[in-house]
Amino acid sequence: MLVKKMTELFSRFFVKAISFAICISVFFTLFNSPSYAAKTSMTGDYAKDTISVVKTLQIAVETPKDSPDKDKVRDESLALITDYISRYRNRGMVNKTQSFTTMQTALNAMAGHYKNFATRPLPDKLKERLTKEFTLAEKMVLRES
């Protein structure tokens, strides 16, 4: 009887000890590994970033239809748009400005075309609209800062 109780106590203790060891190892594994922030091309200065994005995307808009780099330009533009919007969308001091809403409208139009019509070049009407909105957003951001 005593041996049976000792065996039962030992098995309970062993199960709890193993569970505790697993919990500790999971805890230290999760919190001991370094965490890396996503690399971004944004500096955090809204005015400078907006002007930089405008300049870069104007070059993308002006890329000829038969350019061999059009796929690379499209992918880089989409990455830049995502980076810019994710950086400034949730910033209250920025997302209420006219320059940001104008930029967001232009970026949504450009990204929408690139995602839905990946193999087609930007239509001329869209190019004109993007050029106007980028110019307007650049003027507004310079005025606001």
C-alpha positions as CSV (number, residue, x, y, z in Angstrom):
1,M,0.0,0.0,0.0
2,L,2.8,2.4,0.9
3,V,4.7,1.5,-2.3
4,K,1.5,2.1,-4.3
5,K,1.0,5.6,-2.8
6,M,4.7,6.5,-3.2
7,T,4.5,5.5,-6.9
8,E,1.3,7.5,-7.4
9,L,2.9,10.6,-5.6
10,F,6.0,10.2,-7.7
11,S,4.1,10.0,-11.0
12,R,2.1,13.1,-10.1
13,F,5.2,15.0,-9.1
14,F,7.0,13.9,-12.3
15,V,4.1,15.1,-14.5
16,K,4.0,18.5,-12.8
17,A,7.8,18.8,-13.0
18,I,7.7,18.0,-16.7
19,S,4.9,20.5,-17.3
20,F,6.7,23.2,-15.4
21,A,9.9,22.6,-17.3
22,I,8.1,22.8,-20.6
23,C,6.4,26.1,-19.6
24,I,9.7,27.6,-18.5
25,S,11.4,26.6,-21.7
26,V,8.6,28.0,-23.8
27,F,8.6,31.2,-21.9
28,F,12.4,31.7,-22.2
29,T,12.4,30.7,-25.9
30,L,9.7,33.3,-26.7
31,F,11.1,36.2,-24.7
32,N,14.8,35.5,-25.2
33,S,14.9,35.7,-28.9
34,P,15.5,39.1,-30.4
35,S,12.6,40.8,-32.1
36,Y,13.3,42.7,-35.3
37,A,11.3,45.7,-36.5
38,A,10.2,45.7,-40.1
39,K,12.6,47.7,-42.3
40,T,11.0,50.8,-43.6
41,S,12.1,53.5,-46.0
42,M,10.1,56.1,-44.0
43,T,12.0,58.5,-41.8
44,G,9.1,59.5,-39.6
45,D,9.1,63.1,-40.9
46,Y,5.8,63.3,-42.6
47,A,6.6,66.2,-44.9
48,K,9.9,64.7,-46.1
49,D,8.4,61.2,-46.5
50,T,5.5,62.6,-48.5
51,I,7.7,64.5,-50.9
52,S,10.0,61.5,-51.3
53,V,7.0,59.2,-52.0
54,V,5.6,61.7,-54.5
55,K,8.9,62.0,-56.4
56,T,9.4,58.3,-56.5
57,L,5.8,57.5,-57.6
58,Q,5.9,60.3,-60.2
59,I,8.8,58.5,-61.8
60,A,6.8,55.2,-61.7
61,V,3.8,57.0,-63.3
62,E,6.1,58.3,-66.1
63,T,7.6,54.9,-66.8
64,P,6.9,54.0,-70.4
65,K,4.5,51.2,-71.3
66,D,7.2,49.2,-73.0
67,S,9.8,49.5,-70.3
68,P,11.5,46.2,-69.4
69,D,11.5,47.3,-65.7
70,K,7.7,47.8,-65.5
71,D,7.2,44.8,-63.2
72,K,10.0,45.9,-60.9
73,V,8.7,49.4,-60.8
74,R,5.2,48.1,-60.0
75,D,6.4,45.9,-57.1
76,E,8.6,48.7,-55.7
77,S,5.7,51.2,-56.0
78,L,3.3,48.8,-54.2
79,A,5.8,48.3,-51.4
80,L,6.3,52.0,-51.0
81,I,2.6,52.7,-51.0
82,T,2.0,50.1,-48.3
83,D,4.9,51.4,-46.3
84,Y,3.7,55.0,-46.4
85,I,0.0,54.3,-45.7
86,S,0.8,51.9,-42.8
87,R,3.2,54.5,-41.3
88,Y,0.9,57.5,-41.4
89,R,-2.7,56.1,-41.5
90,N,-3.1,55.8,-37.7
91,R,-1.4,59.1,-36.8
92,G,-4.0,61.5,-35.7
93,M,-2.0,64.7,-36.4
94,V,-1.3,63.5,-39.9
95,N,-4.3,61.6,-41.2
96,K,-6.6,64.6,-40.7
97,T,-4.6,66.8,-43.0
98,Q,-5.7,67.6,-46.6
99,S,-2.3,66.5,-47.9
100,F,-2.7,63.1,-46.4
101,T,-6.2,62.5,-47.7
102,T,-5.1,63.6,-51.1
103,M,-2.1,61.3,-51.0
104,Q,-4.2,58.5,-49.7
105,T,-6.7,58.9,-52.6
106,A,-3.9,58.9,-55.2
107,L,-2.2,55.9,-53.6
108,N,-5.3,53.9,-53.3
109,A,-6.1,54.5,-57.0
110,M,-2.5,53.6,-58.0
111,A,-2.4,50.5,-55.8
112,G,-5.8,49.4,-56.9
113,H,-4.8,49.5,-60.6
114,Y,-1.6,47.7,-59.9
115,K,-3.3,45.0,-57.9
116,N,-6.3,44.5,-60.2
117,F,-4.6,45.0,-63.6
118,A,-1.1,43.8,-62.9
119,T,-0.2,43.2,-66.5
120,R,-1.7,46.4,-67.9
121,P,0.1,49.8,-67.8
122,L,-1.5,52.8,-66.1
123,P,-4.1,54.3,-68.4
124,D,-3.5,57.9,-69.5
125,K,-6.5,59.3,-67.5
126,L,-5.2,57.7,-64.4
127,K,-1.7,59.0,-65.1
128,E,-3.1,62.6,-65.4
129,R,-5.2,62.2,-62.2
130,L,-2.2,60.8,-60.2
131,T,0.1,63.6,-61.5
132,K,-2.4,66.3,-60.4
133,E,-3.0,64.7,-57.0
134,F,0.7,64.2,-56.3
135,T,1.4,67.8,-57.3
136,L,-1.4,69.0,-55.1
137,A,-0.4,66.9,-52.1
138,E,3.2,68.1,-52.4
139,K,2.1,71.7,-52.4
140,M,-0.3,71.1,-49.5
141,V,2.4,69.3,-47.4
142,L,4.8,72.2,-48.0
143,R,2.2,74.7,-46.9
144,E,1.2,72.7,-43.8
145,S,4.7,72.3,-42.5
